[in-house]
Amino acid sequence: MQKTKLKIRGMSCEHCVKTVTEALTELEGVRRAKVNLRKGEAVVRFDELCITPTHLKDAITDAGFEVL
């Protein structure tokens, strides 16, 4: 199990948090995603045998947000 922190730009409300959380947790291999609006970040625990940080970043980008 691996943990990564991703800085996210473009979130402005709790709906944004929900959108990013769902985009991440729908990915196979993601065990937990905690998205913080105030900090503008997501802390994700995932199985590195199933998924990579690049996949996480792509999911956030596809949801309409920017990963810094």
Distance bins in CASP14 RR format, pairs under 12 A and 6 or more apart:
PFRMAT RR
TARGET T0000
AUTHOR 0000-0000-0000
RMODE 2
METHOD distances of the structure
MODEL  1
1 29 0 0 0 0 1 0 0 0 0 0 0
1 30 0 0 0 0 0 1 0 0 0 0 0
1 31 1 0 0 1 0 0 0 0 0 0 0
1 32 0 0 0 0 1 0 0 0 0 0 0
1 44 0 0 0 0 0 1 0 0 0 0 0
1 45 1 0 1 0 0 0 0 0 0 0 0
1 46 1 0 0 1 0 0 0 0 0 0 0
1 47 1 0 0 1 0 0 0 0 0 0 0
1 48 1 0 0 1 0 0 0 0 0 0 0
1 49 0 0 0 0 1 0 0 0 0 0 0
1 50 0 0 0 0 0 1 0 0 0 0 0
1 51 0 0 0 0 0 1 0 0 0 0 0
2 29 0 0 0 0 0 1 0 0 0 0 0
2 30 0 0 0 0 0 1 0 0 0 0 0
2 31 0 0 0 0 1 0 0 0 0 0 0
2 32 0 0 0 0 0 1 0 0 0 0 0
2 43 0 0 0 0 0 1 0 0 0 0 0
2 44 0 0 0 0 1 0 0 0 0 0 0
2 45 1 0 0 1 0 0 0 0 0 0 0
2 46 1 0 1 0 0 0 0 0 0 0 0
2 47 1 0 0 1 0 0 0 0 0 0 0
2 48 1 0 1 0 0 0 0 0 0 0 0
2 49 0 0 0 0 1 0 0 0 0 0 0
2 50 0 0 0 0 0 1 0 0 0 0 0
2 51 0 0 0 0 1 0 0 0 0 0 0
2 52 0 0 0 0 1 0 0 0 0 0 0
2 53 0 0 0 0 1 0 0 0 0 0 0
2 56 0 0 0 0 0 1 0 0 0 0 0
3 30 0 0 0 0 0 1 0 0 0 0 0
3 31 0 0 0 0 1 0 0 0 0 0 0
3 32 0 0 0 0 1 0 0 0 0 0 0
3 33 0 0 0 0 0 1 0 0 0 0 0
3 34 0 0 0 0 0 1 0 0 0 0 0
3 42 0 0 0 0 0 1 0 0 0 0 0
3 43 1 0 0 1 0 0 0 0 0 0 0
3 44 1 0 0 1 0 0 0 0 0 0 0
3 45 1 0 1 0 0 0 0 0 0 0 0
3 46 1 0 0 1 0 0 0 0 0 0 0
3 47 0 0 0 0 0 1 0 0 0 0 0
3 48 0 0 0 0 0 1 0 0 0 0 0
3 53 0 0 0 0 0 1 0 0 0 0 0
3 56 0 0 0 0 0 1 0 0 0 0 0
4 24 0 0 0 0 0 1 0 0 0 0 0
4 30 0 0 0 0 0 1 0 0 0 0 0
4 31 0 0 0 0 0 1 0 0 0 0 0
4 32 0 0 0 0 0 1 0 0 0 0 0
4 33 0 0 0 0 0 1 0 0 0 0 0
4 34 0 0 0 0 0 1 0 0 0 0 0
4 41 0 0 0 0 0 1 0 0 0 0 0
4 42 0 0 0 0 1 0 0 0 0 0 0
4 43 1 0 0 1 0 0 0 0 0 0 0
4 44 1 0 1 0 0 0 0 0 0 0 0
4 45 0 0 0 0 1 0 0 0 0 0 0
4 46 1 0 0 1 0 0 0 0 0 0 0
4 48 0 0 0 0 1 0 0 0 0 0 0
4 51 0 0 0 0 0 1 0 0 0 0 0
4 52 0 0 0 0 1 0 0 0 0 0 0
4 53 1 0 1 0 0 0 0 0 0 0 0
4 54 0 0 0 0 0 1 0 0 0 0 0
4 55 0 0 0 0 0 1 0 0 0 0 0
4 56 1 0 0 1 0 0 0 0 0 0 0
4 57 0 0 0 0 1 0 0 0 0 0 0
4 60 0 0 0 0 0 1 0 0 0 0 0
4 67 0 0 0 0 0 1 0 0 0 0 0
5 33 0 0 0 0 0 1 0 0 0 0 0
5 34 0 0 0 0 1 0 0 0 0 0 0
5 35 0 0 0 0 0 1 0 0 0 0 0
5 36 0 0 0 0 1 0 0 0 0 0 0
5 39 0 0 0 0 1 0 0 0 0 0 0
5 40 0 0 0 0 0 1 0 0 0 0 0
5 41 1 0 1 0 0 0 0 0 0 0 0
5 42 1 0 0 1 0 0 0 0 0 0 0
5 43 1 0 1 0 0 0 0 0 0 0 0
5 44 1 0 0 1 0 0 0 0 0 0 0
5 45 0 0 0 0 0 1 0 0 0 0 0
5 53 0 0 0 0 0 1 0 0 0 0 0
5 56 0 0 0 0 0 1 0 0 0 0 0
5 57 0 0 0 0 0 1 0 0 0 0 0
5 67 0 0 0 0 0 1 0 0 0 0 0
5 68 0 0 0 0 0 1 0 0 0 0 0
6 20 0 0 0 0 1 0 0 0 0 0 0
6 23 0 0 0 0 0 1 0 0 0 0 0
6 24 0 0 0 0 1 0 0 0 0 0 0
6 30 0 0 0 0 0 1 0 0 0 0 0
6 33 0 0 0 0 1 0 0 0 0 0 0
6 34 0 0 0 0 0 1 0 0 0 0 0
6 35 0 0 0 0 1 0 0 0 0 0 0
6 36 0 0 0 0 0 1 0 0 0 0 0
6 39 0 0 0 0 0 1 0 0 0 0 0
6 40 0 0 0 0 1 0 0 0 0 0 0
6 41 1 0 0 1 0 0 0 0 0 0 0
6 42 1 0 1 0 0 0 0 0 0 0 0
6 43 1 0 0 1 0 0 0 0 0 0 0
6 44 1 0 0 1 0 0 0 0 0 0 0
6 46 0 0 0 0 0 1 0 0 0 0 0
6 53 1 0 0 1 0 0 0 0 0 0 0
6 54 0 0 0 0 0 1 0 0 0 0 0
6 55 0 0 0 0 0 1 0 0 0 0 0
6 56 1 0 0 1 0 0 0 0 0 0 0
6 57 1 0 0 1 0 0 0 0 0 0 0
6 58 0 0 0 0 0 1 0 0 0 0 0
6 59 0 0 0 0 0 1 0 0 0 0 0
6 60 1 0 0 1 0 0 0 0 0 0 0
6 61 0 0 0 0 0 1 0 0 0 0 0
6 65 0 0 0 0 1 0 0 0 0 0 0
6 66 0 0 0 0 0 1 0 0 0 0 0
6 67 1 0 1 0 0 0 0 0 0 0 0
6 68 0 0 0 0 1 0 0 0 0 0 0
7 20 0 0 0 0 0 1 0 0 0 0 0
7 35 0 0 0 0 0 1 0 0 0 0 0
7 36 0 0 0 0 0 1 0 0 0 0 0
7 39 0 0 0 0 1 0 0 0 0 0 0
7 40 1 0 0 1 0 0 0 0 0 0 0
7 41 1 0 1 0 0 0 0 0 0 0 0
7 42 0 0 0 0 1 0 0 0 0 0 0
7 43 0 0 0 0 0 1 0 0 0 0 0
7 57 0 0 0 0 0 1 0 0 0 0 0
7 60 0 0 0 0 0 1 0 0 0 0 0
7 65 0 0 0 0 0 1 0 0 0 0 0
7 66 0 0 0 0 1 0 0 0 0 0 0
7 67 1 0 0 1 0 0 0 0 0 0 0
7 68 1 0 1 0 0 0 0 0 0 0 0
8 16 0 0 0 0 1 0 0 0 0 0 0
8 17 0 0 0 0 1 0 0 0 0 0 0
8 19 0 0 0 0 0 1 0 0 0 0 0
8 20 1 0 0 1 0 0 0 0 0 0 0
8 21 0 0 0 0 0 1 0 0 0 0 0
8 23 0 0 0 0 0 1 0 0 0 0 0
8 24 0 0 0 0 0 1 0 0 0 0 0
8 33 0 0 0 0 0 1 0 0 0 0 0
8 35 1 0 0 1 0 0 0 0 0 0 0
8 36 0 0 0 0 1 0 0 0 0 0 0
8 37 0 0 0 0 1 0 0 0 0 0 0
8 38 0 0 0 0 0 1 0 0 0 0 0
8 39 0 0 0 0 1 0 0 0 0 0 0
8 40 1 0 1 0 0 0 0 0 0 0 0
8 41 1 0 0 1 0 0 0 0 0 0 0
8 42 1 0 0 1 0 0 0 0 0 0 0
8 43 0 0 0 0 0 1 0 0 0 0 0
8 44 0 0 0 0 0 1 0 0 0 0 0
8 56 0 0 0 0 0 1 0 0 0 0 0
8 57 0 0 0 0 1 0 0 0 0 0 0
8 59 0 0 0 0 0 1 0 0 0 0 0
8 60 1 0 0 1 0 0 0 0 0 0 0
8 61 0 0 0 0 1 0 0 0 0 0 0
8 63 0 0 0 0 1 0 0 0 0 0 0
8 64 0 0 0 0 1 0 0 0 0 0 0
8 65 1 0 1 0 0 0 0 0 0 0 0
8 66 1 0 0 1 0 0 0 0 0 0 0
8 67 1 0 0 1 0 0 0 0 0 0 0
8 68 1 0 0 1 0 0 0 0 0 0 0
9 16 0 0 0 0 0 1 0 0 0 0 0
9 20 0 0 0 0 0 1 0 0 0 0 0
9 39 0 0 0 0 0 1 0 0 0 0 0
9 40 1 0 0 1 0 0 0 0 0 0 0
9 41 0 0 0 0 0 1 0 0 0 0 0
9 42 0 0 0 0 0 1 0 0 0 0 0
9 60 0 0 0 0 1 0 0 0 0 0 0
9 61 0 0 0 0 0 1 0 0 0 0 0
9 64 0 0 0 0 0 1 0 0 0 0 0
9 65 1 0 0 1 0 0 0 0 0 0 0
9 66 1 0 1 0 0 0 0 0 0 0 0
9 67 1 0 0 1 0 0 0 0 0 0 0
9 68 1 0 1 0 0 0 0 0 0 0 0
10 16 1 0 0 1 0 0 0 0 0 0 0
10 17 0 0 0 0 0 1 0 0 0 0 0
10 19 0 0 0 0 0 1 0 0 0 0 0
10 20 0 0 0 0 1 0 0 0 0 0 0
10 35 0 0 0 0 0 1 0 0 0 0 0
10 37 0 0 0 0 0 1 0 0 0 0 0
10 40 0 0 0 0 1 0 0 0 0 0 0
10 41 0 0 0 0 0 1 0 0 0 0 0
10 60 0 0 0 0 0 1 0 0 0 0 0
10 61 0 0 0 0 0 1 0 0 0 0 0
10 63 0 0 0 0 0 1 0 0 0 0 0
10 64 0 0 0 0 1 0 0 0 0 0 0
10 65 1 0 1 0 0 0 0 0 0 0 0
10 66 1 0 0 1 0 0 0 0 0 0 0
10 67 0 0 0 0 0 1 0 0 0 0 0
10 68 0 0 0 0 0 1 0 0 0 0 0
11 17 1 0 0 1 0 0 0 0 0 0 0
11 18 0 0 0 0 0 1 0 0 0 0 0
11 19 0 0 0 0 1 0 0 0 0 0 0
11 20 1 0 0 1 0 0 0 0 0 0 0
11 21 0 0 0 0 0 1 0 0 0 0 0
11 23 0 0 0 0 0 1 0 0 0 0 0
11 35 1 0 0 1 0 0 0 0 0 0 0
11 36 0 0 0 0 1 0 0 0 0 0 0
11 37 1 0 1 0 0 0 0 0 0 0 0
11 38 0 0 0 0 1 0 0 0 0 0 0
11 39 0 0 0 0 1 0 0 0 0 0 0
11 40 1 0 1 0 0 0 0 0 0 0 0
11 41 0 0 0 0 1 0 0 0 0 0 0
11 42 0 0 0 0 1 0 0 0 0 0 0
11 60 0 0 0 0 1 0 0 0 0 0 0
11 63 0 0 0 0 1 0 0 0 0 0 0
11 64 0 0 0 0 1 0 0 0 0 0 0
11 65 1 0 0 1 0 0 0 0 0 0 0
11 66 0 0 0 0 1 0 0 0 0 0 0
11 67 0 0 0 0 0 1 0 0 0 0 0
11 68 0 0 0 0 0 1 0 0 0 0 0
12 19 0 0 0 0 0 1 0 0 0 0 0
12 20 0 0 0 0 0 1 0 0 0 0 0
12 37 1 0 0 1 0 0 0 0 0 0 0
12 38 0 0 0 0 0 1 0 0 0 0 0
12 40 0 0 0 0 0 1 0 0 0 0 0
12 65 0 0 0 0 0 1 0 0 0 0 0
13 19 0 0 0 0 1 0 0 0 0 0 0
13 20 0 0 0 0 0 1 0 0 0 0 0
13 35 0 0 0 0 0 1 0 0 0 0 0
13 37 1 0 0 1 0 0 0 0 0 0 0
13 38 0 0 0 0 0 1 0 0 0 0 0
14 20 0 0 0 0 0 1 0 0 0 0 0
14 21 0 0 0 0 0 1 0 0 0 0 0
14 35 0 0 0 0 1 0 0 0 0 0 0
14 36 0 0 0 0 0 1 0 0 0 0 0
14 37 1 0 0 1 0 0 0 0 0 0 0
14 38 0 0 0 0 0 1 0 0 0 0 0
15 21 0 0 0 0 0 1 0 0 0 0 0
15 22 0 0 0 0 0 1 0 0 0 0 0
15 35 0 0 0 0 0 1 0 0 0 0 0
15 37 0 0 0 0 0 1 0 0 0 0 0
15 63 0 0 0 0 0 1 0 0 0 0 0
15 65 0 0 0 0 0 1 0 0 0 0 0
16 22 0 0 0 0 0 1 0 0 0 0 0
16 23 0 0 0 0 0 1 0 0 0 0 0
16 35 0 0 0 0 1 0 0 0 0 0 0
16 36 0 0 0 0 0 1 0 0 0 0 0
16 37 1 0 0 1 0 0 0 0 0 0 0
16 40 0 0 0 0 1 0 0 0 0 0 0
16 42 0 0 0 0 0 1 0 0 0 0 0
16 60 0 0 0 0 0 1 0 0 0 0 0
16 63 0 0 0 0 1 0 0 0 0 0 0
16 64 0 0 0 0 1 0 0 0 0 0 0
16 65 1 0 0 1 0 0 0 0 0 0 0
16 66 0 0 0 0 0 1 0 0 0 0 0
17 23 0 0 0 0 0 1 0 0 0 0 0
17 24 0 0 0 0 0 1 0 0 0 0 0
17 33 0 0 0 0 0 1 0 0 0 0 0
17 34 0 0 0 0 1 0 0 0 0 0 0
17 35 1 0 1 0 0 0 0 0 0 0 0
17 36 1 0 0 1 0 0 0 0 0 0 0
17 37 1 0 1 0 0 0 0 0 0 0 0
17 38 0 0 0 0 1 0 0 0 0 0 0
17 39 0 0 0 0 0 1 0 0 0 0 0
17 40 0 0 0 0 1 0 0 0 0 0 0
17 41 0 0 0 0 0 1 0 0 0 0 0
17 42 0 0 0 0 1 0 0 0 0 0 0
17 60 0 0 0 0 0 1 0 0 0 0 0
17 63 0 0 0 0 0 1 0 0 0 0 0
17 65 0 0 0 0 0 1 0 0 0 0 0
18 24 0 0 0 0 0 1 0 0 0 0 0
18 25 0 0 0 0 0 1 0 0 0 0 0
18 33 0 0 0 0 0 1 0 0 0 0 0
18 35 0 0 0 0 1 0 0 0 0 0 0
18 37 0 0 0 0 0 1 0 0 0 0 0
18 63 0 0 0 0 0 1 0 0 0 0 0
19 25 0 0 0 0 0 1 0 0 0 0 0
19 26 0 0 0 0 0 1 0 0 0 0 0
19 33 0 0 0 0 0 1 0 0 0 0 0
19 35 0 0 0 0 1 0 0 0 0 0 0
19 37 0 0 0 0 0 1 0 0 0 0 0
19 42 0 0 0 0 0 1 0 0 0 0 0
19 59 0 0 0 0 0 1 0 0 0 0 0
19 60 0 0 0 0 1 0 0 0 0 0 0
19 62 0 0 0 0 0 1 0 0 0 0 0
19 63 1 0 1 0 0 0 0 0 0 0 0
19 64 1 0 0 1 0 0 0 0 0 0 0
19 65 1 0 0 1 0 0 0 0 0 0 0
20 26 0 0 0 0 0 1 0 0 0 0 0
20 27 0 0 0 0 0 1 0 0 0 0 0
20 30 0 0 0 0 0 1 0 0 0 0 0
20 33 1 0 0 1 0 0 0 0 0 0 0
20 34 0 0 0 0 0 1 0 0 0 0 0
20 35 1 0 1 0 0 0 0 0 0 0 0
20 36 0 0 0 0 0 1 0 0 0 0 0
20 37 0 0 0 0 1 0 0 0 0 0 0
20 40 0 0 0 0 1 0 0 0 0 0 0
20 41 0 0 0 0 1 0 0 0 0 0 0
20 42 1 0 0 1 0 0 0 0 0 0 0
20 43 0 0 0 0 0 1 0 0 0 0 0
20 44 0 0 0 0 0 1 0 0 0 0 0
20 56 0 0 0 0 0 1 0 0 0 0 0
20 57 0 0 0 0 0 1 0 0 0 0 0
20 59 0 0 0 0 1 0 0 0 0 0 0
20 60 1 0 1 0 0 0 0 0 0 0 0
20 61 0 0 0 0 0 1 0 0 0 0 0
20 62 0 0 0 0 0 1 0 0 0 0 0
20 63 1 0 1 0 0 0 0 0 0 0 0
20 64 0 0 0 0 1 0 0 0 0 0 0
20 65 1 0 0 1 0 0 0 0 0 0 0
20 66 0 0 0 0 0 1 0 0 0 0 0
20 67 0 0 0 0 1 0 0 0 0 0 0
21 27 0 0 0 0 0 1 0 0 0 0 0
21 30 0 0 0 0 0 1 0 0 0 0 0
21 32 0 0 0 0 1 0 0 0 0 0 0
21 33 1 0 1 0 0 0 0 0 0 0 0
21 34 1 0 0 1 0 0 0 0 0 0 0
21 35 1 0 1 0 0 0 0 0 0 0 0
21 36 0 0 0 0 0 1 0 0 0 0 0
21 37 0 0 0 0 0 1 0 0 0 0 0
21 42 1 0 0 1 0 0 0 0 0 0 0
21 43 0 0 0 0 0 1 0 0 0 0 0
21 44 0 0 0 0 1 0 0 0 0 0 0
21 59 0 0 0 0 0 1 0 0 0 0 0
21 60 0 0 0 0 0 1 0 0 0 0 0
21 63 0 0 0 0 1 0 0 0 0 0 0
21 65 0 0 0 0 0 1 0 0 0 0 0
22 30 0 0 0 0 0 1 0 0 0 0 0
22 33 0 0 0 0 1 0 0 0 0 0 0
22 35 0 0 0 0 1 0 0 0 0 0 0
22 42 0 0 0 0 0 1 0 0 0 0 0
22 59 0 0 0 0 1 0 0 0 0 0 0
22 60 0 0 0 0 0 1 0 0 0 0 0
22 62 0 0 0 0 0 1 0 0 0 0 0
22 63 0 0 0 0 1 0 0 0 0 0 0
23 30 0 0 0 0 1 0 0 0 0 0 0
23 33 0 0 0 0 1 0 0 0 0 0 0
23 35 0 0 0 0 1 0 0 0 0 0 0
23 42 0 0 0 0 1 0 0 0 0 0 0
23 44 0 0 0 0 0 1 0 0 0 0 0
23 55 0 0 0 0 0 1 0 0 0 0 0
23 56 0 0 0 0 1 0 0 0 0 0 0
23 57 0 0 0 0 0 1 0 0 0 0 0
23 58 0 0 0 0 1 0 0 0 0 0 0
23 59 1 0 1 0 0 0 0 0 0 0 0
23 60 1 0 0 1 0 0 0 0 0 0 0
23 61 0 0 0 0 1 0 0 0 0 0 0
23 62 1 0 0 1 0 0 0 0 0 0 0
23 63 1 0 1 0 0 0 0 0 0 0 0
23 64 0 0 0 0 1 0 0 0 0 0 0
23 65 0 0 0 0 1 0 0 0 0 0 0
23 67 0 0 0 0 0 1 0 0 0 0 0
24 30 1 0 1 0 0 0 0 0 0 0 0
24 31 0 0 0 0 0 1 0 0 0 0 0
24 32 0 0 0 0 1 0 0 0 0 0 0
24 33 1 1 0 0 0 0 0 0 0 0 0
24 34 0 0 0 0 1 0 0 0 0 0 0
24 35 1 0 0 1 0 0 0 0 0 0 0
24 41 0 0 0 0 0 1 0 0 0 0 0
24 42 1 0 0 1 0 0 0 0 0 0 0
24 43 0 0 0 0 0 1 0 0 0 0 0
24 44 1 0 1 0 0 0 0 0 0 0 0
24 45 0 0 0 0 0 1 0 0 0 0 0
24 46 0 0 0 0 1 0 0 0 0 0 0
24 51 0 0 0 0 1 0 0 0 0 0 0
24 53 0 0 0 0 0 1 0 0 0 0 0
24 55 0 0 0 0 1 0 0 0 0 0 0
24 56 1 0 0 1 0 0 0 0 0 0 0
24 57 0 0 0 0 0 1 0 0 0 0 0
24 58 0 0 0 0 0 1 0 0 0 0 0
24 59 1 0 1 0 0 0 0 0 0 0 0
24 60 1 0 0 1 0 0 0 0 0 0 0
24 61 0 0 0 0 0 1 0 0 0 0 0
24 62 0 0 0 0 0 1 0 0 0 0 0
24 63 0 0 0 0 1 0 0 0 0 0 0
24 65 0 0 0 0 0 1 0 0 0 0 0
24 67 0 0 0 0 0 1 0 0 0 0 0
25 31 0 0 0 0 1 0 0 0 0 0 0
25 32 1 0 0 1 0 0 0 0 0 0 0
25 33 1 0 1 0 0 0 0 0 0 0 0
25 34 0 0 0 0 0 1 0 0 0 0 0
25 35 0 0 0 0 1 0 0 0 0 0 0
25 42 0 0 0 0 0 1 0 0 0 0 0
25 44 0 0 0 0 1 0 0 0 0 0 0
25 45 0 0 0 0 0 1 0 0 0 0 0
25 46 0 0 0 0 0 1 0 0 0 0 0
25 51 0 0 0 0 0 1 0 0 0 0 0
25 56 0 0 0 0 0 1 0 0 0 0 0
25 59 0 0 0 0 1 0 0 0 0 0 0
25 60 0 0 0 0 0 1 0 0 0 0 0
25 63 0 0 0 0 0 1 0 0 0 0 0
26 33 0 0 0 0 1 0 0 0 0 0 0
26 51 0 0 0 0 0 1 0 0 0 0 0
26 55 0 0 0 0 0 1 0 0 0 0 0
26 56 0 0 0 0 0 1 0 0 0 0 0
26 59 1 0 0 1 0 0 0 0 0 0 0
26 60 0 0 0 0 0 1 0 0 0 0 0
26 62 0 0 0 0 0 1 0 0 0 0 0
26 63 0 0 0 0 0 1 0 0 0 0 0
27 33 0 0 0 0 1 0 0 0 0 0 0
27 44 0 0 0 0 1 0 0 0 0 0 0
27 45 0 0 0 0 0 1 0 0 0 0 0
27 46 1 0 0 1 0 0 0 0 0 0 0
27 47 0 0 0 0 0 1 0 0 0 0 0
27 50 0 0 0 0 1 0 0 0 0 0 0
27 51 1 0 1 0 0 0 0 0 0 0 0
27 52 0 0 0 0 0 1 0 0 0 0 0
27 53 0 0 0 0 0 1 0 0 0 0 0
27 54 0 0 0 0 0 1 0 0 0 0 0
27 55 1 0 0 1 0 0 0 0 0 0 0
27 56 1 0 0 1 0 0 0 0 0 0 0
27 57 0 0 0 0 0 1 0 0 0 0 0
27 58 0 0 0 0 1 0 0 0 0 0 0
27 59 1 0 1 0 0 0 0 0 0 0 0
27 60 0 0 0 0 0 1 0 0 0 0 0
27 62 0 0 0 0 0 1 0 0 0 0 0
27 63 0 0 0 0 0 1 0 0 0 0 0
28 46 0 0 0 0 1 0 0 0 0 0 0
28 47 0 0 0 0 1 0 0 0 0 0 0
28 49 0 0 0 0 0 1 0 0 0 0 0
28 50 1 0 1 0 0 0 0 0 0 0 0
28 51 1 0 0 1 0 0 0 0 0 0 0
28 52 0 0 0 0 0 1 0 0 0 0 0
28 55 0 0 0 0 1 0 0 0 0 0 0
28 56 0 0 0 0 0 1 0 0 0 0 0
28 59 0 0 0 0 0 1 0 0 0 0 0
29 44 0 0 0 0 1 0 0 0 0 0 0
29 45 0 0 0 0 1 0 0 0 0 0 0
29 46 1 0 1 0 0 0 0 0 0 0 0
29 47 1 0 1 0 0 0 0 0 0 0 0
29 48 0 0 0 0 1 0 0 0 0 0 0
29 49 0 0 0 0 1 0 0 0 0 0 0
29 50 1 1 0 0 0 0 0 0 0 0 0
29 51 1 0 1 0 0 0 0 0 0 0 0
29 52 0 0 0 0 0 1 0 0 0 0 0
29 55 0 0 0 0 1 0 0 0 0 0 0
29 56 0 0 0 0 0 1 0 0 0 0 0
29 59 0 0 0 0 0 1 0 0 0 0 0
30 42 0 0 0 0 0 1 0 0 0 0 0
30 43 0 0 0 0 0 1 0 0 0 0 0
30 44 1 0 0 1 0 0 0 0 0 0 0
30 45 1 0 0 1 0 0 0 0 0 0 0
30 46 1 0 1 0 0 0 0 0 0 0 0
30 47 0 0 0 0 1 0 0 0 0 0 0
30 48 0 0 0 0 0 1 0 0 0 0 0
30 50 0 0 0 0 1 0 0 0 0 0 0
30 51 1 0 0 1 0 0 0 0 0 0 0
30 52 0 0 0 0 0 1 0 0 0 0 0
30 53 0 0 0 0 0 1 0 0 0 0 0
30 55 0 0 0 0 1 0 0 0 0 0 0
30 56 1 0 0 1 0 0 0 0 0 0 0
30 59 0 0 0 0 1 0 0 0 0 0 0
30 60 0 0 0 0 0 1 0 0 0 0 0
31 43 0 0 0 0 0 1 0 0 0 0 0
31 44 0 0 0 0 1 0 0 0 0 0 0
31 45 1 0 1 0 0 0 0 0 0 0 0
31 46 1 0 0 1 0 0 0 0 0 0 0
31 47 1 0 0 1 0 0 0 0 0 0 0
31 48 0 0 0 0 0 1 0 0 0 0 0
31 50 0 0 0 0 1 0 0 0 0 0 0
31 51 0 0 0 0 0 1 0 0 0 0 0
32 42 0 0 0 0 0 1 0 0 0 0 0
32 43 0 0 0 0 1 0 0 0 0 0 0
32 44 1 0 0 1 0 0 0 0 0 0 0
32 45 1 0 1 0 0 0 0 0 0 0 0
32 46 0 0 0 0 1 0 0 0 0 0 0
32 47 0 0 0 0 0 1 0 0 0 0 0
33 41 0 0 0 0 0 1 0 0 0 0 0
33 42 1 0 1 0 0 0 0 0 0 0 0
33 43 1 0 0 1 0 0 0 0 0 0 0
33 44 1 0 1 0 0 0 0 0 0 0 0
33 45 1 0 0 1 0 0 0 0 0 0 0
33 46 0 0 0 0 1 0 0 0 0 0 0
33 51 0 0 0 0 0 1 0 0 0 0 0
33 56 0 0 0 0 1 0 0 0 0 0 0
33 59 0 0 0 0 1 0 0 0 0 0 0
33 60 0 0 0 0 1 0 0 0 0 0 0
33 63 0 0 0 0 0 1 0 0 0 0 0
34 40 0 0 0 0 0 1 0 0 0 0 0
34 41 0 0 0 0 1 0 0 0 0 0 0
34 42 1 0 0 1 0 0 0 0 0 0 0
34 43 1 0 1 0 0 0 0 0 0 0 0
34 44 1 0 0 1 0 0 0 0 0 0 0
34 45 0 0 0 0 1 0 0 0 0 0 0
35 41 1 0 0 1 0 0 0 0 0 0 0
35 42 1 0 1 0 0 0 0 0 0 0 0
35 43 0 0 0 0 1 0 0 0 0 0 0
35 44 0 0 0 0 1 0 0 0 0 0 0
35 56 0 0 0 0 0 1 0 0 0 0 0
35 59 0 0 0 0 0 1 0 0 0 0 0
35 60 0 0 0 0 1 0 0 0 0 0 0
35 63 0 0 0 0 0 1 0 0 0 0 0
35 65 0 0 0 0 0 1 0 0 0 0 0
36 42 1 0 0 1 0 0 0 0 0 0 0
36 43 1 0 0 1 0 0 0 0 0 0 0
36 44 0 0 0 0 0 1 0 0 0 0 0
37 65 0 0 0 0 0 1 0 0 0 0 0
40 60 0 0 0 0 0 1 0 0 0 0 0
40 65 0 0 0 0 1 0 0 0 0 0 0
40 66 0 0 0 0 0 1 0 0 0 0 0
40 67 0 0 0 0 0 1 0 0 0 0 0
40 68 0 0 0 0 1 0 0 0 0 0 0
41 60 0 0 0 0 0 1 0 0 0 0 0
41 65 0 0 0 0 0 1 0 0 0 0 0
41 67 0 0 0 0 1 0 0 0 0 0 0
41 68 0 0 0 0 1 0 0 0 0 0 0
42 53 0 0 0 0 0 1 0 0 0 0 0
42 56 1 0 0 1 0 0 0 0 0 0 0
42 57 0 0 0 0 0 1 0 0 0 0 0
42 59 0 0 0 0 0 1 0 0 0 0 0
42 60 1 0 0 1 0 0 0 0 0 0 0
42 63 0 0 0 0 0 1 0 0 0 0 0
42 65 0 0 0 0 1 0 0 0 0 0 0
42 67 0 0 0 0 1 0 0 0 0 0 0
42 68 0 0 0 0 0 1 0 0 0 0 0
43 56 0 0 0 0 0 1 0 0 0 0 0
44 51 0 0 0 0 1 0 0 0 0 0 0
44 52 0 0 0 0 0 1 0 0 0 0 0
44 53 0 0 0 0 1 0 0 0 0 0 0
44 55 0 0 0 0 0 1 0 0 0 0 0
44 56 1 0 1 0 0 0 0 0 0 0 0
44 57 0 0 0 0 0 1 0 0 0 0 0
44 59 0 0 0 0 1 0 0 0 0 0 0
44 60 0 0 0 0 1 0 0 0 0 0 0
44 67 0 0 0 0 0 1 0 0 0 0 0
45 51 0 0 0 0 0 1 0 0 0 0 0
45 56 0 0 0 0 0 1 0 0 0 0 0
46 52 0 0 0 0 1 0 0 0 0 0 0
46 53 0 0 0 0 1 0 0 0 0 0 0
46 54 0 0 0 0 0 1 0 0 0 0 0
46 55 0 0 0 0 1 0 0 0 0 0 0
46 56 1 0 0 1 0 0 0 0 0 0 0
46 59 0 0 0 0 0 1 0 0 0 0 0
47 55 0 0 0 0 0 1 0 0 0 0 0
47 56 0 0 0 0 0 1 0 0 0 0 0
48 54 0 0 0 0 0 1 0 0 0 0 0
48 55 0 0 0 0 0 1 0 0 0 0 0
48 56 0 0 0 0 0 1 0 0 0 0 0
50 56 0 0 0 0 0 1 0 0 0 0 0
51 57 0 0 0 0 0 1 0 0 0 0 0
51 58 0 0 0 0 0 1 0 0 0 0 0
51 59 0 0 0 0 1 0 0 0 0 0 0
52 58 0 0 0 0 1 0 0 0 0 0 0
52 59 0 0 0 0 0 1 0 0 0 0 0
53 59 0 0 0 0 0 1 0 0 0 0 0
53 60 0 0 0 0 0 1 0 0 0 0 0
53 67 0 0 0 0 1 0 0 0 0 0 0
54 60 0 0 0 0 0 1 0 0 0 0 0
54 61 0 0 0 0 0 1 0 0 0 0 0
54 67 0 0 0 0 1 0 0 0 0 0 0
55 61 0 0 0 0 0 1 0 0 0 0 0
55 62 0 0 0 0 0 1 0 0 0 0 0
55 67 0 0 0 0 0 1 0 0 0 0 0
56 62 0 0 0 0 0 1 0 0 0 0 0
56 63 0 0 0 0 0 1 0 0 0 0 0
56 65 0 0 0 0 0 1 0 0 0 0 0
56 67 0 0 0 0 1 0 0 0 0 0 0
57 63 0 0 0 0 0 1 0 0 0 0 0
57 64 0 0 0 0 0 1 0 0 0 0 0
57 65 0 0 0 0 1 0 0 0 0 0 0
57 66 0 0 0 0 1 0 0 0 0 0 0
57 67 1 0 1 0 0 0 0 0 0 0 0
57 68 0 0 0 0 1 0 0 0 0 0 0
58 64 0 0 0 0 0 1 0 0 0 0 0
58 65 0 0 0 0 0 1 0 0 0 0 0
58 67 0 0 0 0 1 0 0 0 0 0 0
59 65 0 0 0 0 1 0 0 0 0 0 0
59 67 0 0 0 0 1 0 0 0 0 0 0
60 66 1 0 0 1 0 0 0 0 0 0 0
60 67 1 0 1 0 0 0 0 0 0 0 0
60 68 0 0 0 0 0 1 0 0 0 0 0
61 67 1 0 0 1 0 0 0 0 0 0 0
61 68 0 0 0 0 0 1 0 0 0 0 0
END
